[in-house]
Structures are given as structure tokens and as C-alpha cells.
């Protein structure tokens, strides 16, 4: 009788242990997560860096969750990114002239990997040369400014040029305080532009140009050119400087006389001064940029 009781107790403990063991076993994760979606890449890169960005993949309900992402370049694994909030990767070994094709996969916490994301490619080049901007002419009386520039030949897929301008009347301000804006965009086969917008009289304006491609990437800034806007003519005057002792009667002079011709322009300065003696036109002098006013003595035959 005693032997039978001991056997029953032993069977009871074996049964309890088996129940506890089966309750501790978790369900298996055998389904890989969904692939991420590659949504961002710097396609034309003027450096050795290419940045990728993607929408997160997800694991099926009851799965172990996405723990990392694998990055592939030209079908070869190159990096693993922590999946806890990270959805970007910076590739820093790009070489000029090469094309790089990337895709990304999701990896769950038990090591199951998704299929590949969509692929995207990037081309690496040196920073393109900038268009050289030539300041052609400023027709100040009509507020027109003519610009032209050399074309750019080393910018892949160039589709046009952006023309920028800003008011630079206060050149002492730092560059980041000057408000420049996109004035116009022209197609790649056009290397000139006329700005006929109404400007502020007396202010200075700066222009520069940048090439751009189909994705909106821009090349270097061109050199800058600037002009002022002047809609008023200069002020001119004439006065005699011959000593009174040489004056005759009736306002006539007994010999050659000297007259002082003056001209003044507060914005763009005086370029040429023309005068006439007895209806015969002469060019007395030709100077540029004298804003404070200039004068010249002219001998008039007696």
C-alpha cells in the first residue's frame, strides 16, 4: 500500500512540471518584416557623400519587430543601421564619375530579412563650374539691366539657369542679412536675361546666376555684378571766370575768355560733358563715376 502512494505523488509532480514548461514556450516568428520604401537620395552629388532616406518597414502582428536595416550598394551589403528610429544612412566613400545604386532591407529581431526596397541611383561629380556673368549694360533711364553669361558644360543634365538679385544699398550688412530672391529661370539654351522690373531710384542691385538640372540641384554661384538705378539727368551749369578787366562794353570781352562748365549726378556720376560754342558742338572731357561733381575750364575765342 505504501508503494502505491509514493508512485502517485511522483506522477503528480511530473504532471505539474510538464504544464509549467509548456506555458513558458513563446510562439515562433517565421515571417520576415515588410521592406522599407526608399524615398530620398542625393542624386547628383558634388562631394564624396550620398545620403539615403526611407520609410520604415514593419513586422507582422505578433512578430518580433524591426530591429535594424541593411543597406546594399550595387547588390552588395555595406552597412547595418539600428532600426530604433533610424531611417537614414550617409555613404561617405563616393568617387567622382561613378554611378551608385542602393536599396535597403528590414531585419526583425530574430534575424529575418525582408525583400529589397525599391532601388535608387546617384551620380557623383565635381562641383560644376559656375557660369561667368558679364554685365553688359544698364539703361538707367528705363530701368533695364542686360545680363549675359558663359554656359556651363560640366554639370550633368543641366536644364537651365536661375537668375538671382538683391538690393545691396547697405553693403556694410553681412551677406546673410541681404535678402536675395529668384528673379527668373531661363532654359539651358538661353544665356542672357533683361531685368526691366521697377527698382528704387538711387539703390544698388546685385545679380548672380546658378545652373540647375531636372531635379532642381544647383551648381556654384557665378560671380556677382551690380548696378544702380538712376532715372534723373545730371545737373549742369556754366559760369565765366575771365577777370572783369578784360570785359568791354555791352557784355563783350576784348580777348579769349574762360568759362567753367560743371556737371553733377548724385547716383551714377557723370560720364561725358558736351558743350557748344556758336552752335558748334564739342566734347570737353570724358570721365566716369564722378558722383561728387566735376568741372572743366574751357577757352572761348574772343
ZALONU-750005 format. One record per residue (C-alpha): residue in three letters; z, x, y. Coordinates in steps of 0.001 Angstrom, whole numbers, plus 500000, padded with zeros to 6 digits. Layout:
<rs>
- type | w | u | v
- ala | Z | X | Y
...
</rs>
This chain:
<rs>
- type | w | u | v
- unk | 500000 | 500000 | 500000
- unk | 500794 | 502800 | 502412
- unk | 497395 | 504446 | 501842
- unk | 495532 | 501302 | 502839
- unk | 497364 | 501050 | 506212
- unk | 496581 | 504642 | 507157
- unk | 492874 | 504128 | 506457
- unk | 492751 | 501049 | 508678
- unk | 494330 | 502882 | 511609
- unk | 491853 | 505739 | 511279
- unk | 488929 | 503298 | 511276
- unk | 490271 | 501661 | 514445
- unk | 490350 | 504970 | 516355
- unk | 486814 | 505866 | 515258
- unk | 485545 | 502499 | 516491
- unk | 487173 | 502873 | 519922
- unk | 485760 | 506386 | 520373
- unk | 482261 | 505192 | 519499
- unk | 482425 | 502386 | 522070
- unk | 483608 | 504735 | 524803
- unk | 480867 | 507258 | 524005
- unk | 478071 | 504696 | 524186
- unk | 479329 | 503378 | 527542
- unk | 479072 | 506874 | 529140
- unk | 475341 | 507365 | 528427
- unk | 473091 | 506737 | 531539
- unk | 469537 | 505314 | 531291
- unk | 466758 | 507895 | 531163
- unk | 464404 | 508487 | 534169
- unk | 460936 | 508918 | 532699
- unk | 458796 | 507659 | 535623
- unk | 457700 | 510109 | 538344
- unk | 458011 | 509122 | 542009
- unk | 455118 | 507966 | 544166
- unk | 453113 | 510646 | 546004
- unk | 453651 | 511190 | 549739
- unk | 450916 | 510460 | 552274
- unk | 449691 | 513449 | 554268
- unk | 449295 | 512171 | 557822
- unk | 449314 | 515210 | 560098
- unk | 447825 | 518685 | 560180
- unk | 446723 | 521015 | 562956
- unk | 443038 | 521120 | 562077
- unk | 441726 | 523816 | 564439
- unk | 444353 | 526492 | 564760
- unk | 444264 | 529295 | 567366
- unk | 447042 | 531238 | 565580
- unk | 448299 | 532047 | 562078
- unk | 450377 | 528843 | 561815
- unk | 449421 | 525466 | 560317
- unk | 451872 | 522566 | 560440
- unk | 451788 | 519708 | 557901
- unk | 453492 | 516319 | 558108
- unk | 453656 | 513440 | 555615
- unk | 455141 | 510028 | 554905
- unk | 457933 | 510202 | 552331
- unk | 457332 | 509376 | 548682
- unk | 459765 | 507071 | 546874
- unk | 461227 | 506799 | 543394
- unk | 461106 | 503622 | 541339
- unk | 464097 | 501274 | 541274
- unk | 466794 | 502794 | 539122
- unk | 465206 | 506250 | 539296
- unk | 466936 | 509437 | 540306
- unk | 465419 | 509562 | 543820
- unk | 463118 | 512068 | 545567
- unk | 464861 | 515415 | 545918
- unk | 462010 | 517696 | 547045
- unk | 458329 | 518052 | 547888
- unk | 455895 | 520616 | 546524
- unk | 453221 | 521962 | 548858
- unk | 449897 | 523117 | 547431
- unk | 447222 | 525225 | 549100
- unk | 443750 | 525338 | 547568
- unk | 445177 | 523841 | 544329
- unk | 447966 | 526476 | 544083
- unk | 451691 | 525843 | 544575
- unk | 453010 | 527676 | 547646
- unk | 456365 | 526113 | 548605
- unk | 459051 | 523563 | 547811
- unk | 460648 | 521598 | 550656
- unk | 464058 | 519921 | 550474
- unk | 463366 | 516193 | 550268
- unk | 466526 | 515048 | 552011
- unk | 464990 | 514034 | 555340
- unk | 462351 | 516778 | 555481
- unk | 458751 | 515586 | 555702
- unk | 457026 | 518614 | 557241
- unk | 456109 | 522196 | 556436
- unk | 454970 | 525163 | 558535
- unk | 452495 | 527545 | 556917
- unk | 452577 | 530913 | 558711
- unk | 450057 | 533114 | 556898
- unk | 446716 | 531724 | 558053
- unk | 443854 | 534180 | 558594
- unk | 441077 | 533769 | 561162
- unk | 437844 | 532414 | 559753
- unk | 439351 | 530832 | 556613
- unk | 439497 | 527140 | 555688
- unk | 442765 | 525877 | 554157
- unk | 443031 | 522705 | 552030
- unk | 446534 | 521280 | 551477
- unk | 448155 | 518473 | 549529
- unk | 451789 | 517552 | 548800
- unk | 453619 | 516015 | 545808
- unk | 457002 | 514286 | 545446
- unk | 459568 | 515605 | 542937
- unk | 462507 | 513458 | 541808
- unk | 465986 | 514727 | 540993
- unk | 465266 | 515179 | 537276
- unk | 462148 | 517260 | 537970
- unk | 459426 | 514654 | 537500
- unk | 456498 | 515301 | 539850
- unk | 454174 | 512719 | 541361
- unk | 450439 | 512965 | 541592
- unk | 448934 | 514697 | 544642
- unk | 448835 | 513180 | 548092
- unk | 445587 | 512881 | 549964
- unk | 444167 | 516278 | 550963
- unk | 443533 | 517658 | 554431
- unk | 441915 | 520860 | 555636
- unk | 442387 | 523225 | 558548
- unk | 440157 | 525887 | 560095
- unk | 441632 | 528984 | 561717
- unk | 440004 | 530750 | 564660
- unk | 440869 | 532984 | 567571
- unk | 441745 | 531191 | 570777
- unk | 438367 | 530332 | 572238
- unk | 437116 | 531974 | 575361
- unk | 437602 | 529855 | 578418
- unk | 434721 | 528551 | 580476
- unk | 434336 | 530593 | 583653
- unk | 434423 | 528274 | 586632
- unk | 432166 | 529076 | 589556
- unk | 432996 | 527473 | 592846
- unk | 429608 | 526509 | 594222
- unk | 430116 | 524620 | 597447
- unk | 432438 | 522292 | 599284
- unk | 430759 | 519805 | 601574
- unk | 433822 | 519111 | 603629
- unk | 432223 | 516533 | 605882
- unk | 431511 | 514312 | 602857
- unk | 434490 | 515335 | 600723
- unk | 432220 | 516635 | 597963
- unk | 433050 | 519626 | 595775
- unk | 430441 | 521065 | 593430
- unk | 431689 | 522908 | 590334
- unk | 429838 | 524658 | 587548
- unk | 430910 | 526941 | 584714
- unk | 429643 | 529010 | 581812
- unk | 429531 | 527302 | 578430
- unk | 431827 | 528180 | 575511
- unk | 430264 | 529430 | 572267
- unk | 433231 | 530350 | 570031
- unk | 435117 | 527040 | 569928
- unk | 434340 | 525225 | 566621
- unk | 432972 | 521730 | 567047
- unk | 433125 | 521689 | 570835
- unk | 432085 | 518291 | 572187
- unk | 432746 | 518551 | 575908
- unk | 434770 | 519792 | 578859
- unk | 437793 | 518383 | 580682
- unk | 437964 | 518947 | 584433
- unk | 441449 | 519059 | 585964
- unk | 442603 | 519067 | 589578
- unk | 445839 | 519156 | 591533
- unk | 446975 | 519215 | 595121
- unk | 448108 | 522743 | 595893
- unk | 449045 | 522348 | 599534
- unk | 452524 | 523615 | 598706
- unk | 451626 | 526752 | 596779
- unk | 455190 | 528042 | 597043
- unk | 456284 | 525446 | 594484
- unk | 456466 | 526563 | 590832
- unk | 453430 | 525631 | 588760
- unk | 455353 | 523040 | 586730
- unk | 456080 | 521099 | 589932
- unk | 452410 | 520746 | 590810
- unk | 451000 | 517509 | 589487
- unk | 447643 | 518240 | 587873
- unk | 445641 | 515471 | 586291
- unk | 442495 | 514940 | 584265
- unk | 439753 | 514373 | 586803
- unk | 436845 | 513806 | 584406
- unk | 435392 | 514620 | 580985
- unk | 431764 | 515629 | 580516
- unk | 429665 | 516198 | 577357
- unk | 429072 | 519661 | 575942
- unk | 425556 | 519915 | 577362
- unk | 426848 | 519459 | 580918
- unk | 428364 | 522473 | 582659
- unk | 428684 | 521101 | 586178
- unk | 430536 | 518364 | 587992
- unk | 430693 | 516917 | 591503
- unk | 434028 | 515667 | 592779
- unk | 433434 | 513099 | 595515
- unk | 436848 | 511466 | 595494
- unk | 438542 | 510780 | 598809
- unk | 441049 | 513541 | 599475
- unk | 443741 | 514153 | 602067
- unk | 442470 | 515851 | 605213
- unk | 443804 | 519376 | 605502
- unk | 445166 | 519627 | 601935
- unk | 444144 | 522250 | 599392
- unk | 442985 | 521291 | 595889
- unk | 442790 | 523441 | 592765
- unk | 440335 | 522924 | 589887
- unk | 440137 | 524268 | 586344
- unk | 438179 | 523403 | 583178
- unk | 439008 | 523352 | 579432
- unk | 436685 | 522911 | 576454
- unk | 437651 | 520325 | 573817
- unk | 436479 | 519277 | 570338
- unk | 436140 | 515969 | 568482
- unk | 439851 | 515826 | 567587
- unk | 440979 | 516429 | 571173
- unk | 442071 | 520061 | 570735
- unk | 441533 | 522048 | 573925
- unk | 440677 | 525698 | 574491
- unk | 442088 | 528024 | 577089
- unk | 442219 | 527197 | 580763
- unk | 439367 | 528522 | 582836
- unk | 440031 | 530486 | 585970
- unk | 441023 | 528282 | 588889
- unk | 439129 | 527676 | 592111
- unk | 440361 | 525875 | 595175
- unk | 439126 | 524353 | 598383
- unk | 440479 | 522466 | 601342
- unk | 439190 | 519189 | 602741
- unk | 438068 | 519199 | 606355
- unk | 436402 | 516183 | 607949
- unk | 436668 | 517173 | 611620
- unk | 434388 | 519620 | 613527
- unk | 435813 | 522698 | 615254
- unk | 436763 | 522657 | 618916
- unk | 434667 | 524961 | 621100
- unk | 434764 | 525979 | 624748
- unk | 433161 | 528312 | 627281
- unk | 434520 | 529985 | 630418
- unk | 433300 | 532555 | 632947
- unk | 435066 | 535909 | 633089
- unk | 432960 | 537568 | 635826
- unk | 435088 | 538710 | 638791
- unk | 434835 | 536423 | 641844
- unk | 433466 | 539346 | 643913
- unk | 430146 | 539032 | 642078
- unk | 429729 | 535383 | 642951
- unk | 427153 | 534428 | 645515
- unk | 426730 | 531199 | 647413
- unk | 426107 | 527842 | 645739
- unk | 427765 | 528944 | 642474
- unk | 425139 | 531568 | 641714
- unk | 426006 | 535088 | 640617
- unk | 424469 | 538208 | 642092
- unk | 424238 | 540006 | 638700
- unk | 424645 | 539507 | 634952
- unk | 427803 | 537590 | 634120
- unk | 430142 | 537453 | 631151
- unk | 431234 | 534220 | 629543
- unk | 433920 | 533774 | 626903
- unk | 432925 | 531466 | 624033
- unk | 435813 | 530164 | 621916
- unk | 435964 | 528084 | 618760
- unk | 438892 | 526809 | 616731
- unk | 439326 | 524895 | 613454
- unk | 442791 | 524289 | 612033
- unk | 441746 | 523619 | 608426
- unk | 438788 | 525616 | 607204
- unk | 438247 | 528052 | 610044
- unk | 435077 | 528905 | 611948
- unk | 432039 | 530290 | 610171
- unk | 429321 | 530525 | 612843
- unk | 429234 | 530042 | 616595
- unk | 425935 | 529101 | 618201
- unk | 425213 | 529014 | 621933
- unk | 422159 | 528611 | 624145
- unk | 421140 | 530186 | 627451
- unk | 418484 | 528272 | 629396
- unk | 417727 | 526274 | 626262
- unk | 417214 | 529329 | 624042
- unk | 419496 | 529187 | 621027
- unk | 421356 | 532262 | 619874
- unk | 423821 | 533123 | 617124
- unk | 426551 | 535107 | 618744
- unk | 428526 | 536017 | 615664
- unk | 429092 | 535018 | 612081
- unk | 432597 | 535098 | 610657
- unk | 434543 | 533194 | 608018
- unk | 438062 | 531899 | 607716
- unk | 439411 | 532459 | 611215
- unk | 441716 | 529464 | 611492
- unk | 443693 | 530677 | 614487
- unk | 440618 | 530580 | 616713
- unk | 438094 | 533239 | 617672
- unk | 436284 | 534166 | 620850
- unk | 433425 | 536375 | 621938
- unk | 432172 | 537695 | 625273
- unk | 428509 | 537025 | 625963
- unk | 426429 | 538621 | 628708
- unk | 424182 | 536143 | 630518
- unk | 421298 | 537695 | 632523
- unk | 421535 | 537112 | 636260
</rs>
